[in-house]
């Protein structure tokens, strides 16, 4: 059978198209659609800019912020006063503003819970977890250890990937000190610092001191046994293996390490991009870069520090704080 030339050309083009389309689709895989809860922190502007920067590494282009729910806490000026401005800025970057968390979850594949106020985090996380969306929760995970425990329990029950972290955690120097790749060798002790601005609705370290506390735990790892407030701006922790770690309220961010080989500065803040890269990997793999257990120990450290302050610097066991939070959850569920 002979084919007319125009018909043959059409069939040939169709064959080429049927081959080319799947290859193109593979090369241009659609990015993960991410949504934001809480437009009351500068983090939402910084994160969205990192993810939309045309010069960003290819790995950061695999997630796209497509929708956001403004949220905001009326009784907290540091939250409510920021919402209009940040909502306008996020909208200008091409992000759709939605009226509820439920609407948000129907439009996205993953969620960043960014509300600057830790108190509503449990309530805001519930519908996200119920919808089965991988969830990153910015610092603080919650405004209490009990709420933090409930968030992770809900996520575990529903098999939903979830993690929380300060951007300080992923600075290269702190990561190297933790892993033993730094010149210090194994860490024997650490002093970490950050500002400690206070906010009346949160225990003192939960609001801003968490940056320095998370730096301390990044370097030392989990395993803190006891906490003691040794001054208004100093908290000492004793680890189970006898090592000592201290948080100090101070300007700037950093840590000094005493190691088995040498001592010195472990590093400093390196911006938001290292954290955003970890969030992207987390959304892709579903594997949290920080364990729930370590994050809850950070919250327990901060609650223990607050209790020690209330009792004149008396030592407080981490286990005692954990058990108290368990009792609180049990009582509230009755």
VENMOSUL-V667171 format. One record per helix or strand of 3 or more residues. SS is the DSSP state (alpha for helix, beta for strand). FROM is the first residue (numbers start at 1). TO is the last residue. If there is no record, write none. Layout:
ss:from:to
SS:FROM:TO
SS:FROM:TO
This chain:
ss:from:to
alpha:5:27
beta:32:37
alpha:42:52
alpha:58:62
beta:63:69
alpha:77:92
beta:96:98
alpha:101:105
beta:110:113
alpha:121:130
beta:134:138
alpha:145:157
beta:162:165
alpha:167:170
alpha:172:179
beta:187:194
alpha:204:220
beta:224:231
beta:234:239
beta:244:249
beta:254:259
beta:263:267
alpha:273:285
alpha:292:310
alpha:318:332
